[in-house]
Amino acid sequence: MNTGFRIRPAVESDIETITSLCLEVAPFEGTGEPGGVEFYNKLFAESIPNDERLILVAESDSVIAGFVYVEVQHTPDDCTPAPYVSLDMVGVRQSHRGQGIASALMTQVESWTHEKGMKVIQLAVAESNLSAFKLYEGLGYRTVMRKMQKEL
């Protein structure tokens, strides 16, 4: 259901906007994950271009409405043999949600993964993010492991 957006690879001039959007839609405070403007600017700059990483943006009326960041992993983890693609971040501006942007970004990630000769995309999603669960399950993703923690 594309309502006037296009998906394209990110370019260097997109980095500040992607970082801002990342912090807007996926704040990592209190999660133990690294974050902040400097961290993301550096990460994204190292990823454009990079054969092992992909950043796509969804553009609507010359505005970046969403993004996705993935990278190839060469080390197996508890439930996935290597190599596989790790979906690390995806986000859509609140004002652009419900237009199929996240699904379109995920479809492009799946195509890129297939082109790389890999068969698995792995991602983590917060238990409280019900809209993300609905999106991923609707695209055929399934839960293979739960991660739990206790703060002391």
Salt bridges, closest charged atoms under 4 A:
ASP14 OD2 - ARG8 NH1 2.65
GLU24 OE1 - ARG93 NH1 3.21
GLU46 OE2 - LYS42 NZ 3.06
GLU46 OE1 - ARG53 NH1 3.88
GLU52 OE1 - HIS74 NE2 2.44
GLU59 OE1 - ARG6 NH2 2.93
GLU59 OE2 - ARG8 NH2 3.15
GLU127 OE1 - ARG146 NH2 2.65
